[in-house]
Amino acid sequence: MRHGTTLGLVLSALLVAGCRAAANTPRGTAERFLDAHYVRIDLPAALEFTSGVARQKVENELRLVQGQAIDETTRKPSVHYRLLEEHPDGAAAVRYLYRGSIAIEDADRLERRWLVTVRFAEGSWRVTNYEELEG
């Protein structure tokens, strides 16, 4: 019985991973940016998915945390998000609205919404702007 439960969990994990948007799509780009920026708190990795205003914002955030070590010993929040809305803007841009849930040990859970704009330019999709909105 235990072997069946383990197999079921592995298959479920593979199914969820298989449902993730492809990296070369607008949604895949938006979600890889969110994963890097908010889930893993890896700003250099988030920068790779940006251009324009979004790139300037991440570069500014990098300057603000310069000298602050974020490593395995850093107490990080647990962040989960889900897509709420998708708004195509022609063939070369899409705006996504996500709801994020941020759990910090020994603190209240925070709810945020992230508005992420993705545009196709120079052969690839890039996050060109993002905004964090309360609840």
Secondary structure as GFF3:
##gff-version 3
##sequence-region A 1 135
A	DSSP	alpha_helix	2	18	.	.	.	ID=ss1
A	DSSP	alpha_helix	26	34	.	.	.	ID=ss2
A	DSSP	pi_helix	35	39	.	.	.	ID=ss3
A	DSSP	alpha_helix	43	47	.	.	.	ID=ss4
A	DSSP	alpha_helix	52	64	.	.	.	ID=ss5
A	DSSP	beta_strand	78	88	.	.	.	ID=ss6
A	DSSP	beta_strand	93	103	.	.	.	ID=ss7
A	DSSP	beta_strand	110	121	.	.	.	ID=ss8
A	DSSP	beta_strand	124	134	.	.	.	ID=ss9
###
